Amino acid sequence: MSKLLPKYLRIAYLSGYSALLCMLMVAAVSKLSMRLLLNYQKWMFEKKPSLFTRAWGLALRSFYLVSYIRLA
């Protein structure tokens, strides 16, 4: 059906479709990474934070800041 459209409308159609697909992929990866980050619970039982826990906290903080900046 898209072959019946003029070239400039086909380009707009395909770019919109690919932008939507990329946006959905970014949202899925973002959701999966947030789920994996929030699944870690060993930090609650540590008296002194380990290097892994510090890296986890930094990743979580940066993820939240990037998400907050995107929404604002």
N, C-alpha and C positions, 0 to 999 in steps of 0.2 A: 504494500500500500504506500510506503514511503517513496517509492520510485515515481509515483504519480505527482508528487509535490515538486515545486521548483527547488533548485539547488540551495538557495539561502534558507528556505524553510526546513529542508532536510538537515542542514547543518545546525540550525537552532534546535530542532527536535532531538537530534542525536547528542548534542552537547547538554541539553537539559536532562535527558535520560541518563547519560553517563555521570553528570553531577549528582543526580539523585542516588544513583548506585554507589558512588564514592561516599556520599554523606551517610548512607545506611551502613556501609562497611566501617567507616570511622566510628559510628555510634556503637556498632556491635563490638569492635575491638576495645573501645573505651569502657563499655559495660563489663566485658570479660576481665579486663585488667583491674577495674575497680573491685569486682567480685573477688578476684584472686588476692588483691592487696588487703581487703577487709576480712579475709578468711584467716589471716595469721593472728593467733591468740597467745602465743608463747610469751609475749612481752609482759603479760600480766603477772607472770610467775618469776620474773627475773628481779633480783635485788639490784644488780648493776646492769644497765643496758649493754648488750653485746654489740659487736660491730654490725651484725646482720640486722639487729633491731634498730640501730641508728640509721642504717641505709633504708630500711623499710619505712621508718618515720619520715625521712627526707623525701622518699618517693611519694608517700601519701600526701605530705604537705604540698609538694610541687604539683601533684595531680589535682588537688583541691584548688590551689591557686590558679592553675591554668583553666580549670572548669569555671571558676568564679569570674575570671577575666573575660572568658568567652561569653558568659551570660550578661555581663554588665555592658 
